[in-house]
Amino acid sequence: MDREQAKQIERKIERLAQKKKFQDKDVYVFSASDGSRRIIRALRGRGLEPANVIDNDPAKRHSFWARIRVIALDEIPVPSEPKNVFLVYSKFWREILEQLDSCGVRKENVYCFYGKATFADRLLEAWKGRGIYRKIVKKYGNVPVFICPYTGTGDVYLIGTFWKQYIRRNHIHEYAFLVLNGACKKVALLFDISNIEVIGSEAACTCLMSYYRLCPEEVNMKILNDSWWEIHTNPLQWFRGYKGLGFTELFRRFVFELPDEARPEPPMLKDREAELEKLFKENRLEEGKTVVLSPYSNTLSDLPDEFWEAVARRCEEEGHIVCTNSGGGEEPPVAGTIPVFFPLDIAPQFVSRAGHFIGIRSGFCDVVSAAKAKKVILYDEKNRFFQCSAFEYFSLKRMGLCNDAVEMQFHNENCMEYVEEIVEACT
């Protein structure tokens, strides 16, 4: 989701809040999606906590999305009660609106945040994309332009592990490397990738994609993704997880066309001792005695606040200092822990110095996979990713990123029962 879409959600939530549409209401967010996370963040920014996230996928039920339990619509005793308000963000919004209508929910209690682009919108996007592409060419010349069309840092990290092999094999010396945000740039810098351009938003990326689709012969562009959804003629996403085709295999074969014997190469970590020393001193952390918690994921389901608070307490009882990898307001620290923000290009070194890491599976886990620390990575057993489980697709060991992490699957229904086992594995 780009900044403009996020701002639109913020503005709509603000207008609804000003009109007191949420006052004395039970707010439900329909669909466990990236947009729903943004809606939840906007609500929390105004002191509002949704009752539940609703999703029609049985595999997602009773998991947690933005730390809120996911339920089925029929788990609400009387959906049509006037006190219930439904916020919808899903590409299946038409079906969801019909579903709510069939349950007797009044239209004035349903707010849809999902829009669909028209053909004219796509033409305008292509025109804007042409302008963006020409600026890149003007700066770097008619070189190959590689675009990472996502905000996920894990994808950029995996690209980095194959990058040197790819450009060597294809005799590429000059290029432009496009990413969406500063976080992705930080990850790319771990691998000494050069000519990195931050295009700033998913909207700009969409414009480039539209130009690429409309005029493929006019661009020298390669999309660094196994199956980007906007390229409708590419069906590879439904092979994800099929007969062992995991994250690494798909990128190696279908993005870089490297042989099976090619293996991910971790970055050579630079000496950032002065920065690390300052961070540890300012936050009163101890080398080798600090546990870094990473409770946030933008792709997979997560865990409730009480789970992380219990983990933090037990780690402290074991004599460790506990901090949260916290990005600020949208990613608050676990209660009772020290909030620490550090750039992604020193994240592996930070975790190595801390000595201990516990995180829900996310792109951040890829970034710190090379850290020399006790690492525990958590996966919801019910999480599916296309043709396999999230664990099968994203396991750091199966991806070839590291062999020293303890990777654990859990049942969300009784996640508190795993606290002792997790703390014991990490400390």
Rosetta blueprint (number, residue, H / E / L):
1 M L
2 D L
3 R H
4 E H
5 Q H
6 A H
7 K H
8 Q H
9 I H
10 E H
11 R H
12 K H
13 I H
14 E H
15 R H
16 L H
17 A H
18 Q H
19 K L
20 K L
21 K L
22 F L
23 Q L
24 D L
25 K L
26 D E
27 V E
28 Y E
29 V E
30 F E
31 S L
32 A L
33 S L
34 D H
35 G H
36 S H
37 R H
38 R H
39 I H
40 I H
41 R H
42 A H
43 L H
44 R H
45 G L
46 R L
47 G L
48 L L
49 E L
50 P L
51 A L
52 N E
53 V E
54 I E
55 D L
56 N L
57 D L
58 P H
59 A H
60 K H
61 R L
62 H L
63 S L
64 F E
65 W E
66 A L
67 R L
68 I E
69 R E
70 V E
71 I E
72 A L
73 L H
74 D H
75 E H
76 I L
77 P L
78 V L
79 P L
80 S L
81 E L
82 P L
83 K L
84 N E
85 V E
86 F E
87 L E
88 V E
89 Y L
90 S L
91 K L
92 F L
93 W H
94 R H
95 E H
96 I H
97 L H
98 E H
99 Q H
100 L H
101 D H
102 S H
103 C L
104 G L
105 V L
106 R L
107 K H
108 E H
109 N H
110 V E
111 Y E
112 C E
113 F L
114 Y L
115 G L
116 K L
117 A L
118 T L
119 F H
120 A H
121 D H
122 R H
123 L H
124 L H
125 E H
126 A H
127 W H
128 K H
129 G H
130 R H
131 G H
132 I H
133 Y H
134 R H
135 K H
136 I H
137 V H
138 K H
139 K H
140 Y H
141 G L
142 N L
143 V L
144 P L
145 V E
146 F E
147 I E
148 C L
149 P L
150 Y L
151 T L
152 G L
153 T H
154 G H
155 D H
156 V H
157 Y H
158 L H
159 I H
160 G H
161 T H
162 F H
163 W H
164 K H
165 Q H
166 Y H
167 I H
168 R H
169 R H
170 N L
171 H L
172 I L
173 H L
174 E L
175 Y L
176 A E
177 F E
178 L E
179 V E
180 L L
181 N L
182 G H
183 A H
184 C H
185 K H
186 K H
187 V H
188 A H
189 L H
190 L H
191 F L
192 D L
193 I L
194 S L
195 N L
196 I E
197 E E
198 V E
199 I L
200 G L
201 S L
202 E H
203 A H
204 A H
205 C H
206 T H
207 C H
208 L H
209 M H
210 S H
211 Y H
212 Y H
213 R H
214 L H
215 C L
216 P H
217 E H
218 E H
219 V L
220 N L
221 M E
222 K E
223 I E
224 L L
225 N L
226 D L
227 S L
228 W L
229 W L
230 E L
231 I L
232 H L
233 T L
234 N L
235 P L
236 L H
237 Q H
238 W H
239 F H
240 R L
241 G L
242 Y H
243 K H
244 G H
245 L L
246 G L
247 F H
248 T H
249 E H
250 L H
251 F H
252 R H
253 R H
254 F H
255 V H
256 F L
257 E L
258 L L
259 P L
260 D L
261 E L
262 A L
263 R L
264 P L
265 E L
266 P L
267 P L
268 M L
269 L L
270 K L
271 D L
272 R L
273 E H
274 A H
275 E H
276 L H
277 E H
278 K H
279 L H
280 F H
281 K H
282 E H
283 N L
284 R L
285 L L
286 E L
287 E L
288 G L
289 K L
290 T E
291 V E
292 V E
293 L E
294 S E
295 P L
296 Y L
297 S L
298 N L
299 T L
300 L L
301 S L
302 D E
303 L L
304 P L
305 D H
306 E H
307 F H
308 W H
309 E H
310 A H
311 V H
312 A H
313 R H
314 R H
315 C H
316 E H
317 E H
318 E L
319 G L
320 H L
321 I E
322 V E
323 C E
324 T E
325 N E
326 S L
327 G L
328 G E
329 G L
330 E L
331 E E
332 P L
333 P L
334 V L
335 A L
336 G L
337 T L
338 I E
339 P E
340 V E
341 F L
342 F L
343 P L
344 L H
345 D H
346 I H
347 A H
348 P H
349 Q H
350 F H
351 V H
352 S H
353 R H
354 A H
355 G E
356 H E
357 F E
358 I E
359 G E
360 I E
361 R L
362 S L
363 G H
364 F H
365 C H
366 D H
367 V H
368 V L
369 S L
370 A L
371 A L
372 K L
373 A L
374 K E
375 K E
376 V E
377 I E
378 L E
379 Y E
380 D E
381 E L
382 K L
383 N L
384 R E
385 F E
386 F L
387 Q L
388 C E
389 S E
390 A H
391 F H
392 E H
393 Y H
394 F H
395 S L
396 L H
397 K H
398 R H
399 M H
400 G L
401 L L
402 C L
403 N L
404 D L
405 A L
406 V E
407 E E
408 M E
409 Q E
410 F E
411 H L
412 N H
413 E H
414 N H
415 C H
416 M H
417 E H
418 Y H
419 V H
420 E H
421 E H
422 I H
423 V H
424 E H
425 A H
426 C H
427 T L
